[in-house]
Amino acid sequence: LMKLFQKFPLKIFEEKLPKLITVVCGALRNKESNERDIARETLSKMAVSLDLKYLPLILSELSVALYEGYKLHVRSAALHSILVALSKVYQQPAVQSDDDIASLPFERCVPAMLDIIHQDIFGKASEIKEVQHVQKRLIKEAMGSKSQDSLEIIARNILFKPSVIAVSVKETLP
């Protein structure tokens, strides 16, 4: 369906895309593991075939759709799946200046990705994993944590020049 949407004029495509991402992220809420696997794979394929400028939309919708309980584990697994898929095709662009770094779509998404990972490692998801041993058998995403692997993928794909954060801090200083 997304391939069809990509053939539409850009305005129509950008109008329809959020709804499509919402539907796929909604499927990640399903209690059936197989349904979540299909939705996660679909979301990863969408992230790869879309321009990286749409990655913030995907991350935002993941955070909105998967915000509590077992969904926190599913959200982290979905982020990891997206990062694995993107890492296979992503090439760091050549950067000429610090201003170019701030405009890189992957770099701009790092804070949102780190927020999801931080919540998985230190937040409510971590507490749930420690407390609810029984549910781990029902939700396979709760069995382990892919957050450290996600951090590694992010580290391999960001530029280690003055980061976007450093550039933005520099702009806010008097």
Buried (B, 14 or more C-beta within 10 A) or exposed (E): EBEEBBEEEEEEBEEBBBEBBBBBBEBBBBEEEEEBBBBBEBBBBBBBEBEBEBBBBBBBBBBEBBEEBBBBBBBBBBBBBBBBBBBEEBEEBEBEEBEBBBEBEBBBBBEBBBEBBEBBBEBEBBEBBEEBEEBBEEBBBBEEBBBEBBBEBBEEBBBEBEBBEEBEEEEEEE
